[in-house]
């Protein structure tokens, strides 16, 4: 033991479920030595805490745009008329959706792995 370059020990306990998860992730990475895997994850591992509120907003805006477009299509089919206000509403919803999409993409691009 005197020849070891790593002399410090860290002990921790895990549940059966956690042990299975660790083993599964070790298989995915191809690392067979648990000590090496845990050391690598403790030093180089990443924890991502994502705020998905912008994506929820995008989903909401997409739903609105789809509903508006569907209502306009029904109205056009019945009356054979397209109203300027309908087009303006679609344009407004599209612009909101586009701005939110740009925000989300910018935030994803800033994630450094």
C-alpha positions in Angstrom: 0.0 0.0 0.0 2.9 2.3 0.5 3.5 2.4 -3.3 0.0 3.7 -4.0 -0.1 7.3 -5.4 -3.7 7.7 -4.2 -3.6 7.3 -0.4 -6.8 9.2 0.6 -10.0 7.3 0.9 -13.6 8.4 0.5 -16.4 6.1 1.6 -20.1 6.5 0.9 -23.2 4.3 0.8 -25.7 3.7 -1.9 -29.0 1.9 -2.2 -29.5 -1.2 -4.3 -31.3 0.9 -6.9 -28.4 3.4 -7.0 -25.9 0.6 -7.3 -27.8 -0.8 -10.3 -27.8 2.7 -11.9 -24.1 3.1 -11.4 -23.5 -0.3 -13.0 -25.7 0.6 -16.0 -23.9 3.9 -16.5 -20.5 2.2 -16.2 -21.5 -0.2 -19.0 -22.6 2.8 -21.2 -19.2 4.4 -20.7 -17.2 1.2 -21.1 -15.4 1.7 -17.8 -15.2 -1.6 -15.9 -13.5 -0.4 -12.7 -16.0 1.1 -10.3 -13.4 3.1 -8.4 -12.1 4.6 -11.7 -15.6 5.4 -12.8 -16.6 7.1 -9.6 -13.4 9.1 -9.5 -13.9 10.2 -13.1 -17.5 11.2 -12.4 -16.6 13.1 -9.2 -13.9 15.0 -11.0 -15.2 15.5 -14.5 -18.9 14.7 -14.2 -21.6 17.3 -15.0 -24.8 18.2 -13.3 -27.4 19.9 -15.4 -30.2 21.8 -13.9 -32.4 22.9 -16.8 -35.0 25.7 -16.6 -37.5 24.5 -19.2 -40.0 27.4 -18.7 -39.0 28.9 -22.1 -39.7 25.6 -23.8 -43.1 25.4 -22.1 -43.8 28.9 -23.4 -42.9 27.7 -26.9 -45.2 24.8 -26.7 -48.0 27.1 -25.5 -47.3 29.6 -28.4 -47.2 26.7 -30.9 -50.6 25.5 -29.7 -52.0 29.0 -30.0 -50.6 29.5 -33.5 -52.0 26.1 -34.6 -55.4 26.9 -33.1 -55.5 30.3 -34.7 -54.5 28.9 -38.1 -57.1 26.2 -37.8 -59.9 28.7 -37.0 -58.9 30.9 -39.9 -58.8 27.9 -42.3 -62.4 27.0 -41.2 -63.6 30.6 -41.6 -62.0 30.8 -45.1 -63.6 27.5 -46.1 -67.0 28.8 -45.0 -66.9 32.4 -46.1 -64.2 32.4 -48.8 -62.7 35.5 -47.1 -59.4 36.2 -45.4 -59.4 39.0 -42.9 -56.5 41.3 -42.4 -56.9 41.0 -38.6 -56.5 37.2 -38.8 -53.2 37.6 -40.8 -52.0 40.2 -38.3 -52.8 37.8 -35.4 -50.9 35.0 -37.1 -47.9 37.3 -37.7 -47.9 38.5 -34.1 -48.1 34.9 -32.7 -45.3 33.9 -35.2 -43.1 36.7 -34.0 -43.6 35.8 -30.3 -42.8 32.2 -31.1 -39.7 33.1 -33.1 -38.4 35.3 -30.3 -38.9 32.6 -27.7 -37.3 30.0 -30.0 -34.2 32.2 -30.4 -34.0 32.7 -26.6 -34.2 28.9 -26.0 -31.6 28.1 -28.7 -29.3 30.8 -27.3 -29.5 29.3 -23.9 -28.8 25.8 -25.2 -25.8 27.0 -27.1 -24.4 28.5 -23.9 -24.3 25.0 -22.2 -20.7 24.0 -22.3 -20.0 20.2 -22.0 
